[in-house]
């Protein structure tokens, strides 16, 4: 139990450190108090990464399109399998009724 509590506290401390890194602080001269650094605009951040704003989402868009295409193929295969299963069931039913008809005629002759 103590180990789990220590593990939880370590994870909490790590999360706080990551949150602190996200809002980088800088010291103001003479004040001794830290103030948050103003973040760059989204356009400057995008330009700093070397990507145009539309290019950042391109890998995600490609991944989503591939997943959607795979889902469509899977759905088509399921539809095809369902159709084949229904047709097979109909053939089995028709074959079974025909077999019963033959057996009935063979073993139970109709008396005129």
Gaussian input, Z-matrix of N, CA and C with variables (Angstrom, degrees):
# hf/3-21g

backbone

0 1
 N
 C     1     B1
 C     2     B2     1     A1
 N     3     B3     2     A2     1     D1
 C     4     B4     3     A3     2     D2
 C     5     B5     4     A4     3     D3
 N     6     B6     5     A5     4     D4
 C     7     B7     6     A6     5     D5
 C     8     B8     7     A7     6     D6
 N     9     B9     8     A8     7     D7
 C    10    B10     9     A9     8     D8
 C    11    B11    10    A10     9     D9
 N    12    B12    11    A11    10    D10
 C    13    B13    12    A12    11    D11
 C    14    B14    13    A13    12    D12
 N    15    B15    14    A14    13    D13
 C    16    B16    15    A15    14    D14
 C    17    B17    16    A16    15    D15
 N    18    B18    17    A17    16    D16
 C    19    B19    18    A18    17    D17
 C    20    B20    19    A19    18    D18
 N    21    B21    20    A20    19    D19
 C    22    B22    21    A21    20    D20
 C    23    B23    22    A22    21    D21
 N    24    B24    23    A23    22    D22
 C    25    B25    24    A24    23    D23
 C    26    B26    25    A25    24    D24
 N    27    B27    26    A26    25    D25
 C    28    B28    27    A27    26    D26
 C    29    B29    28    A28    27    D27
 N    30    B30    29    A29    28    D28
 C    31    B31    30    A30    29    D29
 C    32    B32    31    A31    30    D30
 N    33    B33    32    A32    31    D31
 C    34    B34    33    A33    32    D32
 C    35    B35    34    A34    33    D33
 N    36    B36    35    A35    34    D34
 C    37    B37    36    A36    35    D35
 C    38    B38    37    A37    36    D36
 N    39    B39    38    A38    37    D37
 C    40    B40    39    A39    38    D38
 C    41    B41    40    A40    39    D39
 N    42    B42    41    A41    40    D40
 C    43    B43    42    A42    41    D41
 C    44    B44    43    A43    42    D42
 N    45    B45    44    A44    43    D43
 C    46    B46    45    A45    44    D44
 C    47    B47    46    A46    45    D45
 N    48    B48    47    A47    46    D46
 C    49    B49    48    A48    47    D47
 C    50    B50    49    A49    48    D48
 N    51    B51    50    A50    49    D49
 C    52    B52    51    A51    50    D50
 C    53    B53    52    A52    51    D51
 N    54    B54    53    A53    52    D52
 C    55    B55    54    A54    53    D53
 C    56    B56    55    A55    54    D54
 N    57    B57    56    A56    55    D55
 C    58    B58    57    A57    56    D56
 C    59    B59    58    A58    57    D57
 N    60    B60    59    A59    58    D58
 C    61    B61    60    A60    59    D59
 C    62    B62    61    A61    60    D60
 N    63    B63    62    A62    61    D61
 C    64    B64    63    A63    62    D62
 C    65    B65    64    A64    63    D63
 N    66    B66    65    A65    64    D64
 C    67    B67    66    A66    65    D65
 C    68    B68    67    A67    66    D66
 N    69    B69    68    A68    67    D67
 C    70    B70    69    A69    68    D68
 C    71    B71    70    A70    69    D69
 N    72    B72    71    A71    70    D70
 C    73    B73    72    A72    71    D71
 C    74    B74    73    A73    72    D72
 N    75    B75    74    A74    73    D73
 C    76    B76    75    A75    74    D74
 C    77    B77    76    A76    75    D75
 N    78    B78    77    A77    76    D76
 C    79    B79    78    A78    77    D77
 C    80    B80    79    A79    78    D78
 N    81    B81    80    A80    79    D79
 C    82    B82    81    A81    80    D80
 C    83    B83    82    A82    81    D81
 N    84    B84    83    A83    82    D82
 C    85    B85    84    A84    83    D83
 C    86    B86    85    A85    84    D84
 N    87    B87    86    A86    85    D85
 C    88    B88    87    A87    86    D86
 C    89    B89    88    A88    87    D87
 N    90    B90    89    A89    88    D88
 C    91    B91    90    A90    89    D89
 C    92    B92    91    A91    90    D90
 N    93    B93    92    A92    91    D91
 C    94    B94    93    A93    92    D92
 C    95    B95    94    A94    93    D93
 N    96    B96    95    A95    94    D94
 C    97    B97    96    A96    95    D95
 C    98    B98    97    A97    96    D96
 N    99    B99    98    A98    97    D97
 C   100   B100    99    A99    98    D98
 C   101   B101   100   A100    99    D99
 N   102   B102   101   A101   100   D100
 C   103   B103   102   A102   101   D101
 C   104   B104   103   A103   102   D102
 N   105   B105   104   A104   103   D103
 C   106   B106   105   A105   104   D104
 C   107   B107   106   A106   105   D105
 N   108   B108   107   A107   106   D106
 C   109   B109   108   A108   107   D107
 C   110   B110   109   A109   108   D108
 N   111   B111   110   A110   109   D109
 C   112   B112   111   A111   110   D110
 C   113   B113   112   A112   111   D111
 N   114   B114   113   A113   112   D112
 C   115   B115   114   A114   113   D113
 C   116   B116   115   A115   114   D114
 N   117   B117   116   A116   115   D115
 C   118   B118   117   A117   116   D116
 C   119   B119   118   A118   117   D117
 N   120   B120   119   A119   118   D118
 C   121   B121   120   A120   119   D119
 C   122   B122   121   A121   120   D120
 N   123   B123   122   A122   121   D121
 C   124   B124   123   A123   122   D122
 C   125   B125   124   A124   123   D123
 N   126   B126   125   A125   124   D124
 C   127   B127   126   A126   125   D125
 C   128   B128   127   A127   126   D126
 N   129   B129   128   A128   127   D127
 C   130   B130   129   A129   128   D128
 C   131   B131   130   A130   129   D129
 N   132   B132   131   A131   130   D130
 C   133   B133   132   A132   131   D131
 C   134   B134   133   A133   132   D132
 N   135   B135   134   A134   133   D133
 C   136   B136   135   A135   134   D134
 C   137   B137   136   A136   135   D135
 N   138   B138   137   A137   136   D136
 C   139   B139   138   A138   137   D137
 C   140   B140   139   A139   138   D138
 N   141   B141   140   A140   139   D139
 C   142   B142   141   A141   140   D140
 C   143   B143   142   A142   141   D141
 N   144   B144   143   A143   142   D142
 C   145   B145   144   A144   143   D143
 C   146   B146   145   A145   144   D144
 N   147   B147   146   A146   145   D145
 C   148   B148   147   A147   146   D146
 C   149   B149   148   A148   147   D147
 N   150   B150   149   A149   148   D148
 C   151   B151   150   A150   149   D149
 C   152   B152   151   A151   150   D150
 N   153   B153   152   A152   151   D151
 C   154   B154   153   A153   152   D152
 C   155   B155   154   A154   153   D153
 N   156   B156   155   A155   154   D154
 C   157   B157   156   A156   155   D155
 C   158   B158   157   A157   156   D156
 N   159   B159   158   A158   157   D157
 C   160   B160   159   A159   158   D158
 C   161   B161   160   A160   159   D159
 N   162   B162   161   A161   160   D160
 C   163   B163   162   A162   161   D161
 C   164   B164   163   A163   162   D162
 N   165   B165   164   A164   163   D163
 C   166   B166   165   A165   164   D164
 C   167   B167   166   A166   165   D165
 N   168   B168   167   A167   166   D166
 C   169   B169   168   A168   167   D167
 C   170   B170   169   A169   168   D168
 N   171   B171   170   A170   169   D169
 C   172   B172   171   A171   170   D170
 C   173   B173   172   A172   171   D171
 N   174   B174   173   A173   172   D172
 C   175   B175   174   A174   173   D173
 C   176   B176   175   A175   174   D174
 N   177   B177   176   A176   175   D175
 C   178   B178   177   A177   176   D176
 C   179   B179   178   A178   177   D177
 N   180   B180   179   A179   178   D178
 C   181   B181   180   A180   179   D179
 C   182   B182   181   A181   180   D180
 N   183   B183   182   A182   181   D181
 C   184   B184   183   A183   182   D182
 C   185   B185   184   A184   183   D183
 N   186   B186   185   A185   184   D184
 C   187   B187   186   A186   185   D185
 C   188   B188   187   A187   186   D186
 N   189   B189   188   A188   187   D187
 C   190   B190   189   A189   188   D188
 C   191   B191   190   A190   189   D189
 N   192   B192   191   A191   190   D190
 C   193   B193   192   A192   191   D191
 C   194   B194   193   A193   192   D192
 N   195   B195   194   A194   193   D193
 C   196   B196   195   A195   194   D194
 C   197   B197   196   A196   195   D195
 N   198   B198   197   A197   196   D196
 C   199   B199   198   A198   197   D197
 C   200   B200   199   A199   198   D198
 N   201   B201   200   A200   199   D199
 C   202   B202   201   A201   200   D200
 C   203   B203   202   A202   201   D201
 N   204   B204   203   A203   202   D202
 C   205   B205   204   A204   203   D203
 C   206   B206   205   A205   204   D204
 N   207   B207   206   A206   205   D205
 C   208   B208   207   A207   206   D206
 C   209   B209   208   A208   207   D207
 N   210   B210   209   A209   208   D208
 C   211   B211   210   A210   209   D209
 C   212   B212   211   A211   210   D210
 N   213   B213   212   A212   211   D211
 C   214   B214   213   A213   212   D212
 C   215   B215   214   A214   213   D213
 N   216   B216   215   A215   214   D214
 C   217   B217   216   A216   215   D215
 C   218   B218   217   A217   216   D216
 N   219   B219   218   A218   217   D217
 C   220   B220   219   A219   218   D218
 C   221   B221   220   A220   219   D219
 N   222   B222   221   A221   220   D220
 C   223   B223   222   A222   221   D221
 C   224   B224   223   A223   222   D222
 N   225   B225   224   A224   223   D223
 C   226   B226   225   A225   224   D224
 C   227   B227   226   A226   225   D225
 N   228   B228   227   A227   226   D226
 C   229   B229   228   A228   227   D227
 C   230   B230   229   A229   228   D228
 N   231   B231   230   A230   229   D229
 C   232   B232   231   A231   230   D230
 C   233   B233   232   A232   231   D231
 N   234   B234   233   A233   232   D232
 C   235   B235   234   A234   233   D233
 C   236   B236   235   A235   234   D234
 N   237   B237   236   A236   235   D235
 C   238   B238   237   A237   236   D236
 C   239   B239   238   A238   237   D237
 N   240   B240   239   A239   238   D238
 C   241   B241   240   A240   239   D239
 C   242   B242   241   A241   240   D240
 N   243   B243   242   A242   241   D241
 C   244   B244   243   A243   242   D242
 C   245   B245   244   A244   243   D243
 N   246   B246   245   A245   244   D244
 C   247   B247   246   A246   245   D245
 C   248   B248   247   A247   246   D246
 N   249   B249   248   A248   247   D247
 C   250   B250   249   A249   248   D248
 C   251   B251   250   A250   249   D249
 N   252   B252   251   A251   250   D250
 C   253   B253   252   A252   251   D251
 C   254   B254   253   A253   252   D252
 N   255   B255   254   A254   253   D253
 C   256   B256   255   A255   254   D254
 C   257   B257   256   A256   255   D255
 N   258   B258   257   A257   256   D256
 C   259   B259   258   A258   257   D257
 C   260   B260   259   A259   258   D258
 N   261   B261   260   A260   259   D259
 C   262   B262   261   A261   260   D260
 C   263   B263   262   A262   261   D261
 N   264   B264   263   A263   262   D262
 C   265   B265   264   A264   263   D263
 C   266   B266   265   A265   264   D264
 N   267   B267   266   A266   265   D265
 C   268   B268   267   A267   266   D266
 C   269   B269   268   A268   267   D267
 N   270   B270   269   A269   268   D268
 C   271   B271   270   A270   269   D269
 C   272   B272   271   A271   270   D270
 N   273   B273   272   A272   271   D271
 C   274   B274   273   A273   272   D272
 C   275   B275   274   A274   273   D273
 N   276   B276   275   A275   274   D274
 C   277   B277   276   A276   275   D275
 C   278   B278   277   A277   276   D276
 N   279   B279   278   A278   277   D277
 C   280   B280   279   A279   278   D278
 C   281   B281   280   A280   279   D279
 N   282   B282   281   A281   280   D280
 C   283   B283   282   A282   281   D281
 C   284   B284   283   A283   282   D282
 N   285   B285   284   A284   283   D283
 C   286   B286   285   A285   284   D284
 C   287   B287   286   A286   285   D285
 N   288   B288   287   A287   286   D286
 C   289   B289   288   A288   287   D287
 C   290   B290   289   A289   288   D288
 N   291   B291   290   A290   289   D289
 C   292   B292   291   A291   290   D290
 C   293   B293   292   A292   291   D291
 N   294   B294   293   A293   292   D292
 C   295   B295   294   A294   293   D293
 C   296   B296   295   A295   294   D294
 N   297   B297   296   A296   295   D295
 C   298   B298   297   A297   296   D296
 C   299   B299   298   A298   297   D297
 N   300   B300   299   A299   298   D298
 C   301   B301   300   A300   299   D299
 C   302   B302   301   A301   300   D300
 N   303   B303   302   A302   301   D301
 C   304   B304   303   A303   302   D302
 C   305   B305   304   A304   303   D303
 N   306   B306   305   A305   304   D304
 C   307   B307   306   A306   305   D305
 C   308   B308   307   A307   306   D306
 N   309   B309   308   A308   307   D307
 C   310   B310   309   A309   308   D308
 C   311   B311   310   A310   309   D309
 N   312   B312   311   A311   310   D310
 C   313   B313   312   A312   311   D311
 C   314   B314   313   A313   312   D312
 N   315   B315   314   A314   313   D313
 C   316   B316   315   A315   314   D314
 C   317   B317   316   A316   315   D315
 N   318   B318   317   A317   316   D316
 C   319   B319   318   A318   317   D317
 C   320   B320   319   A319   318   D318
 N   321   B321   320   A320   319   D319
 C   322   B322   321   A321   320   D320
 C   323   B323   322   A322   321   D321
 N   324   B324   323   A323   322   D322
 C   325   B325   324   A324   323   D323
 C   326   B326   325   A325   324   D324
 N   327   B327   326   A326   325   D325
 C   328   B328   327   A327   326   D326
 C   329   B329   328   A328   327   D327
 N   330   B330   329   A329   328   D328
 C   331   B331   330   A330   329   D329
 C   332   B332   331   A331   330   D330
 N   333   B333   332   A332   331   D331
 C   334   B334   333   A333   332   D332
 C   335   B335   334   A334   333   D333

   B1=1.4513
   B2=1.5304
   B3=1.3005
   B4=1.4692
   B5=1.5286
   B6=1.3378
   B7=1.4567
   B8=1.5276
   B9=1.3289
   B10=1.4694
   B11=1.5245
   B12=1.3311
   B13=1.4618
   B14=1.5258
   B15=1.3388
   B16=1.4667
   B17=1.5219
   B18=1.3201
   B19=1.4593
   B20=1.5358
   B21=1.3291
   B22=1.4674
   B23=1.5215
   B24=1.3386
   B25=1.4647
   B26=1.5197
   B27=1.3307
   B28=1.4627
   B29=1.5265
   B30=1.3385
   B31=1.4643
   B32=1.5244
   B33=1.3135
   B34=1.4664
   B35=1.5203
   B36=1.3203
   B37=1.4615
   B38=1.5300
   B39=1.3173
   B40=1.4601
   B41=1.5173
   B42=1.3282
   B43=1.4657
   B44=1.5203
   B45=1.3220
   B46=1.4607
   B47=1.5219
   B48=1.3286
   B49=1.4622
   B50=1.5212
   B51=1.3220
   B52=1.4620
   B53=1.5238
   B54=1.3126
   B55=1.4678
   B56=1.5185
   B57=1.3348
   B58=1.4544
   B59=1.5198
   B60=1.3402
   B61=1.4577
   B62=1.5236
   B63=1.3200
   B64=1.4554
   B65=1.5158
   B66=1.3198
   B67=1.4634
   B68=1.5282
   B69=1.3175
   B70=1.4620
   B71=1.5192
   B72=1.3202
   B73=1.4683
   B74=1.5128
   B75=1.2974
   B76=1.4700
   B77=1.5202
   B78=1.2994
   B79=1.4574
   B80=1.5143
   B81=1.3404
   B82=1.4623
   B83=1.5248
   B84=1.3073
   B85=1.4598
   B86=1.5319
   B87=1.3289
   B88=1.4490
   B89=1.5237
   B90=1.3113
   B91=1.4550
   B92=1.5263
   B93=1.2954
   B94=1.4534
   B95=1.5238
   B96=1.3134
   B97=1.4590
   B98=1.5264
   B99=1.3033
   B100=1.4624
   B101=1.5172
   B102=1.3221
   B103=1.4622
   B104=1.5225
   B105=1.3222
   B106=1.4601
   B107=1.5175
   B108=1.3202
   B109=1.4568
   B110=1.5204
   B111=1.3250
   B112=1.4556
   B113=1.5232
   B114=1.3169
   B115=1.4577
   B116=1.5191
   B117=1.2910
   B118=1.4561
   B119=1.5258
   B120=1.3106
   B121=1.4633
   B122=1.5295
   B123=1.3334
   B124=1.4753
   B125=1.5190
   B126=1.3358
   B127=1.4600
   B128=1.5236
   B129=1.3415
   B130=1.4611
   B131=1.5214
   B132=1.3219
   B133=1.4565
   B134=1.5242
   B135=1.3214
   B136=1.4617
   B137=1.5230
   B138=1.3265
   B139=1.4540
   B140=1.5237
   B141=1.3114
   B142=1.4508
   B143=1.5177
   B144=1.3230
   B145=1.4547
   B146=1.5196
   B147=1.3174
   B148=1.4474
   B149=1.5223
   B150=1.3175
   B151=1.4543
   B152=1.5165
   B153=1.3043
   B154=1.4603
   B155=1.5179
   B156=1.3446
   B157=1.4667
   B158=1.5287
   B159=1.3124
   B160=1.4609
   B161=1.5195
   B162=1.3422
   B163=1.4609
   B164=1.5243
   B165=1.3332
   B166=1.4521
   B167=1.5213
   B168=1.3154
   B169=1.4534
   B170=1.5208
   B171=1.3296
   B172=1.4615
   B173=1.5297
   B174=1.3466
   B175=1.4729
   B176=1.5302
   B177=1.3184
   B178=1.4548
   B179=1.5259
   B180=1.3212
   B181=1.4630
   B182=1.5262
   B183=1.3355
   B184=1.4661
   B185=1.5276
   B186=1.3168
   B187=1.4628
   B188=1.5281
   B189=1.3211
   B190=1.4657
   B191=1.5246
   B192=1.3236
   B193=1.4648
   B194=1.5216
   B195=1.3308
   B196=1.4658
   B197=1.5239
   B198=1.3292
   B199=1.4677
   B200=1.5273
   B201=1.3255
   B202=1.4603
   B203=1.5239
   B204=1.3254
   B205=1.4590
   B206=1.5290
   B207=1.3174
   B208=1.4662
   B209=1.5309
   B210=1.3130
   B211=1.4672
   B212=1.5269
   B213=1.3296
   B214=1.4663
   B215=1.5265
   B216=1.3327
   B217=1.4706
   B218=1.5221
   B219=1.3140
   B220=1.4627
   B221=1.5122
   B222=1.3203
   B223=1.4593
   B224=1.5250
   B225=1.3230
   B226=1.4694
   B227=1.5243
   B228=1.3331
   B229=1.4602
   B230=1.5217
   B231=1.3160
   B232=1.4668
   B233=1.5310
   B234=1.3232
   B235=1.4668
   B236=1.5312
   B237=1.3315
   B238=1.4591
   B239=1.5241
   B240=1.3203
   B241=1.4543
   B242=1.5217
   B243=1.3200
   B244=1.4685
   B245=1.5244
   B246=1.3278
   B247=1.4755
   B248=1.5282
   B249=1.3306
   B250=1.4634
   B251=1.5230
   B252=1.3150
   B253=1.4540
   B254=1.5173
   B255=1.3183
   B256=1.4681
   B257=1.5279
   B258=1.3359
   B259=1.4677
   B260=1.5327
   B261=1.3162
   B262=1.4566
   B263=1.5228
   B264=1.3136
   B265=1.4553
   B266=1.5194
   B267=1.3285
   B268=1.4706
   B269=1.5261
   B270=1.3356
   B271=1.4665
   B272=1.5322
   B273=1.3166
   B274=1.4577
   B275=1.5286
   B276=1.3221
   B277=1.4603
   B278=1.5260
   B279=1.3388
   B280=1.4645
   B281=1.5276
   B282=1.3277
   B283=1.4612
   B284=1.5212
   B285=1.3323
   B286=1.4527
   B287=1.5163
   B288=1.3101
   B289=1.4721
   B290=1.5271
   B291=1.3184
   B292=1.4694
   B293=1.5255
   B294=1.3242
   B295=1.4593
   B296=1.5313
   B297=1.3115
   B298=1.4676
   B299=1.5263
   B300=1.3106
   B301=1.4634
   B302=1.5343
   B303=1.3395
   B304=1.4729
   B305=1.5283
   B306=1.3455
   B307=1.4651
   B308=1.5353
   B309=1.3095
   B310=1.4607
   B311=1.5261
   B312=1.3308
   B313=1.4606
   B314=1.5250
   B315=1.3243
   B316=1.4528
   B317=1.5285
   B318=1.3263
   B319=1.4579
   B320=1.5316
   B321=1.2849
   B322=1.4600
   B323=1.5387
   B324=1.3093
   B325=1.4604
   B326=1.5465
   B327=1.2703
   B328=1.4666
   B329=1.5278
   B330=1.3477
   B331=1.4618
   B332=1.5321
   B333=1.3437
   B334=1.4735
   B335=1.4937
   A1=110.33
   A2=115.83
   A3=118.74
   A4=110.92
   A5=114.54
   A6=118.93
   A7=110.97
   A8=116.47
   A9=120.51
   A10=110.64
   A11=116.85
   A12=120.22
   A13=110.12
   A14=116.68
   A15=120.05
   A16=111.24
   A17=115.90
   A18=120.50
   A19=110.32
   A20=116.08
   A21=120.28
   A22=110.67
   A23=117.49
   A24=120.76
   A25=111.39
   A26=117.70
   A27=120.37
   A28=110.56
   A29=116.45
   A30=119.70
   A31=110.67
   A32=116.77
   A33=120.94
   A34=110.73
   A35=117.01
   A36=120.70
   A37=110.39
   A38=117.25
   A39=120.49
   A40=112.01
   A41=116.39
   A42=119.78
   A43=110.93
   A44=116.88
   A45=120.05
   A46=111.71
   A47=116.77
   A48=120.04
   A49=109.95
   A50=117.42
   A51=120.44
   A52=110.65
   A53=117.26
   A54=120.72
   A55=110.09
   A56=116.47
   A57=119.90
   A58=110.37
   A59=117.82
   A60=121.42
   A61=110.91
   A62=117.02
   A63=120.35
   A64=111.54
   A65=116.92
   A66=119.81
   A67=107.55
   A68=115.24
   A69=122.25
   A70=108.99
   A71=115.49
   A72=120.26
   A73=109.78
   A74=114.43
   A75=119.86
   A76=107.72
   A77=116.14
   A78=121.12
   A79=109.86
   A80=115.83
   A81=119.44
   A82=107.51
   A83=116.34
   A84=118.44
   A85=110.98
   A86=114.95
   A87=120.93
   A88=114.92
   A89=120.70
   A90=121.37
   A91=111.55
   A92=117.57
   A93=120.33
   A94=112.39
   A95=117.49
   A96=122.43
   A97=107.53
   A98=115.60
   A99=118.58
   A100=109.44
   A101=115.68
   A102=121.74
   A103=108.36
   A104=117.77
   A105=118.92
   A106=111.96
   A107=115.23
   A108=122.17
   A109=107.90
   A110=116.27
   A111=119.74
   A112=108.88
   A113=116.12
   A114=119.67
   A115=109.56
   A116=115.18
   A117=121.37
   A118=109.43
   A119=115.96
   A120=119.29
   A121=109.01
   A122=117.51
   A123=119.35
   A124=113.33
   A125=116.97
   A126=119.69
   A127=110.45
   A128=116.86
   A129=120.13
   A130=110.25
   A131=116.99
   A132=120.60
   A133=110.14
   A134=116.90
   A135=120.62
   A136=110.47
   A137=116.14
   A138=119.33
   A139=110.28
   A140=117.64
   A141=122.02
   A142=111.93
   A143=118.38
   A144=122.00
   A145=111.79
   A146=117.57
   A147=120.65
   A148=112.29
   A149=118.06
   A150=123.03
   A151=109.24
   A152=115.03
   A153=119.27
   A154=107.20
   A155=119.07
   A156=120.32
   A157=113.91
   A158=119.26
   A159=121.40
   A160=113.20
   A161=116.42
   A162=120.53
   A163=112.51
   A164=118.31
   A165=120.15
   A166=110.99
   A167=118.19
   A168=122.00
   A169=112.83
   A170=117.93
   A171=121.11
   A172=113.03
   A173=120.51
   A174=118.67
   A175=112.54
   A176=117.00
   A177=119.92
   A178=111.35
   A179=115.49
   A180=119.92
   A181=110.25
   A182=116.57
   A183=120.69
   A184=110.69
   A185=116.60
   A186=120.84
   A187=110.51
   A188=116.41
   A189=119.88
   A190=111.02
   A191=117.15
   A192=120.62
   A193=111.66
   A194=117.32
   A195=120.38
   A196=111.07
   A197=116.50
   A198=120.07
   A199=110.91
   A200=116.54
   A201=120.61
   A202=110.76
   A203=117.09
   A204=121.18
   A205=110.81
   A206=116.74
   A207=120.70
   A208=110.11
   A209=117.59
   A210=120.69
   A211=110.71
   A212=116.95
   A213=119.89
   A214=111.15
   A215=116.33
   A216=119.95
   A217=110.95
   A218=116.22
   A219=120.41
   A220=110.76
   A221=116.92
   A222=121.39
   A223=110.88
   A224=116.85
   A225=119.87
   A226=111.32
   A227=117.22
   A228=120.41
   A229=110.66
   A230=117.16
   A231=120.40
   A232=110.69
   A233=116.54
   A234=119.99
   A235=110.72
   A236=115.63
   A237=120.05
   A238=110.52
   A239=117.31
   A240=121.30
   A241=111.91
   A242=116.62
   A243=119.84
   A244=110.47
   A245=115.82
   A246=119.10
   A247=110.91
   A248=116.66
   A249=120.87
   A250=111.01
   A251=117.04
   A252=120.61
   A253=112.26
   A254=116.35
   A255=120.30
   A256=110.33
   A257=116.70
   A258=120.04
   A259=110.88
   A260=117.24
   A261=120.76
   A262=111.80
   A263=116.65
   A264=120.59
   A265=112.02
   A266=115.89
   A267=119.26
   A268=110.68
   A269=116.36
   A270=119.83
   A271=111.00
   A272=116.36
   A273=120.24
   A274=110.67
   A275=116.49
   A276=120.69
   A277=110.83
   A278=116.45
   A279=120.03
   A280=110.87
   A281=117.41
   A282=121.21
   A283=111.15
   A284=116.59
   A285=120.61
   A286=112.14
   A287=117.17
   A288=119.42
   A289=110.51
   A290=116.89
   A291=120.39
   A292=110.18
   A293=117.02
   A294=120.89
   A295=110.73
   A296=116.99
   A297=120.01
   A298=111.74
   A299=116.82
   A300=120.88
   A301=110.90
   A302=116.72
   A303=121.02
   A304=111.29
   A305=115.90
   A306=119.20
   A307=111.54
   A308=115.67
   A309=119.78
   A310=110.88
   A311=116.35
   A312=120.22
   A313=111.67
   A314=116.94
   A315=120.46
   A316=111.60
   A317=117.02
   A318=120.34
   A319=114.63
   A320=117.37
   A321=120.57
   A322=107.63
   A323=116.31
   A324=117.91
   A325=110.36
   A326=114.17
   A327=120.69
   A328=107.72
   A329=116.84
   A330=121.65
   A331=109.29
   A332=116.42
   A333=118.53
   A334=114.10
   D1=-40.98
   D2=-179.74
   D3=-65.68
   D4=-39.55
   D5=179.16
   D6=-61.28
   D7=-42.12
   D8=179.34
   D9=-64.21
   D10=-39.10
   D11=178.73
   D12=-65.15
   D13=-41.95
   D14=178.08
   D15=-65.32
   D16=-39.05
   D17=178.48
   D18=-63.46
   D19=-42.47
   D20=177.89
   D21=-62.74
   D22=-44.44
   D23=179.68
   D24=-64.20
   D25=-37.13
   D26=178.16
   D27=-66.25
   D28=-40.43
   D29=177.76
   D30=-65.46
   D31=-39.73
   D32=178.07
   D33=-63.83
   D34=-42.66
   D35=178.28
   D36=-63.54
   D37=-40.72
   D38=177.75
   D39=-63.37
   D40=-39.56
   D41=178.06
   D42=-65.43
   D43=-39.16
   D44=178.61
   D45=-66.80
   D46=-38.09
   D47=177.69
   D48=-64.85
   D49=-42.30
   D50=178.35
   D51=-63.97
   D52=-39.26
   D53=178.82
   D54=-66.62
   D55=-37.34
   D56=178.61
   D57=-67.23
   D58=-37.94
   D59=178.64
   D60=-64.71
   D61=-32.38
   D62=-179.21
   D63=-67.15
   D64=-34.63
   D65=177.30
   D66=-109.72
   D67=76.18
   D68=-175.87
   D69=-58.44
   D70=135.11
   D71=-179.27
   D72=-109.56
   D73=155.41
   D74=175.97
   D75=-134.78
   D76=149.62
   D77=-179.46
   D78=-86.43
   D79=135.51
   D80=176.05
   D81=-88.88
   D82=140.25
   D83=-177.13
   D84=-64.17
   D85=129.86
   D86=174.30
   D87=83.87
   D88=-18.50
   D89=-175.07
   D90=-89.15
   D91=-35.01
   D92=-178.24
   D93=77.54
   D94=0.79
   D95=178.89
   D96=-109.41
   D97=139.07
   D98=179.78
   D99=-91.02
   D100=144.43
   D101=178.21
   D102=-125.42
   D103=147.56
   D104=179.98
   D105=-67.53
   D106=144.31
   D107=177.43
   D108=-78.83
   D109=137.16
   D110=178.42
   D111=-69.18
   D112=134.19
   D113=-178.36
   D114=-81.45
   D115=155.00
   D116=177.97
   D117=-72.82
   D118=158.44
   D119=178.28
   D120=-68.86
   D121=158.60
   D122=-179.73
   D123=-58.58
   D124=-32.75
   D125=179.94
   D126=-68.49
   D127=-40.44
   D128=179.27
   D129=-67.46
   D130=-38.88
   D131=178.96
   D132=-64.38
   D133=-42.62
   D134=179.49
   D135=-64.97
   D136=-41.08
   D137=179.76
   D138=-68.29
   D139=-33.67
   D140=179.48
   D141=-67.55
   D142=-27.46
   D143=179.12
   D144=-77.90
   D145=-15.36
   D146=-177.76
   D147=87.96
   D148=9.34
   D149=179.28
   D150=-116.74
   D151=145.12
   D152=170.34
   D153=-75.07
   D154=156.55
   D155=-177.61
   D156=-55.12
   D157=-36.17
   D158=179.88
   D159=-75.35
   D160=-26.32
   D161=-177.30
   D162=-74.16
   D163=-22.77
   D164=-179.66
   D165=-66.45
   D166=-33.38
   D167=-177.90
   D168=-90.25
   D169=-7.59
   D170=-176.59
   D171=-59.86
   D172=-44.98
   D173=178.34
   D174=-62.20
   D175=-38.15
   D176=178.43
   D177=-67.35
   D178=-38.39
   D179=179.07
   D180=-66.01
   D181=-41.83
   D182=178.06
   D183=-62.59
   D184=-42.32
   D185=179.25
   D186=-63.63
   D187=-43.08
   D188=179.52
   D189=-64.09
   D190=-40.38
   D191=178.60
   D192=-64.73
   D193=-40.49
   D194=177.95
   D195=-64.44
   D196=-42.42
   D197=179.21
   D198=-64.79
   D199=-39.73
   D200=178.94
   D201=-65.40
   D202=-41.62
   D203=177.73
   D204=-63.41
   D205=-41.66
   D206=178.67
   D207=-64.88
   D208=-39.88
   D209=178.41
   D210=-64.61
   D211=-39.58
   D212=178.26
   D213=-64.13
   D214=-42.95
   D215=178.48
   D216=-62.31
   D217=-42.72
   D218=179.58
   D219=-62.88
   D220=-41.30
   D221=178.84
   D222=-64.40
   D223=-41.33
   D224=177.67
   D225=-64.00
   D226=-40.55
   D227=177.87
   D228=-64.73
   D229=-38.16
   D230=178.06
   D231=-65.83
   D232=-41.56
   D233=177.73
   D234=-62.47
   D235=-43.81
   D236=179.57
   D237=-62.43
   D238=-43.69
   D239=178.39
   D240=-63.61
   D241=-38.23
   D242=178.36
   D243=-65.77
   D244=-43.31
   D245=178.15
   D246=-60.31
   D247=-45.90
   D248=179.57
   D249=-63.33
   D250=-38.27
   D251=178.45
   D252=-65.80
   D253=-41.16
   D254=178.33
   D255=-65.10
   D256=-44.48
   D257=178.75
   D258=-62.92
   D259=-41.18
   D260=177.59
   D261=-63.63
   D262=-39.47
   D263=177.39
   D264=-64.41
   D265=-40.23
   D266=178.03
   D267=-64.09
   D268=-43.29
   D269=179.52
   D270=-64.10
   D271=-40.03
   D272=178.53
   D273=-63.73
   D274=-42.93
   D275=179.52
   D276=-64.06
   D277=-46.48
   D278=179.63
   D279=-63.59
   D280=-41.02
   D281=178.07
   D282=-65.04
   D283=-38.55
   D284=178.94
   D285=-66.63
   D286=-41.46
   D287=178.87
   D288=-67.46
   D289=-36.93
   D290=177.86
   D291=-65.47
   D292=-41.94
   D293=178.13
   D294=-62.73
   D295=-43.39
   D296=178.02
   D297=-63.18
   D298=-38.62
   D299=178.20
   D300=-62.65
   D301=-43.44
   D302=179.06
   D303=-64.63
   D304=-43.40
   D305=179.29
   D306=-64.23
   D307=-40.36
   D308=178.68
   D309=-62.43
   D310=-45.00
   D311=-179.75
   D312=-65.91
   D313=-33.30
   D314=-178.16
   D315=-75.11
   D316=-45.98
   D317=-173.85
   D318=-94.38
   D319=-22.86
   D320=179.89
   D321=-122.58
   D322=85.52
   D323=-179.29
   D324=-71.38
   D325=144.35
   D326=179.07
   D327=-80.93
   D328=125.84
   D329=-179.36
   D330=-89.98
   D331=127.21
   D332=178.82
   D333=-81.58

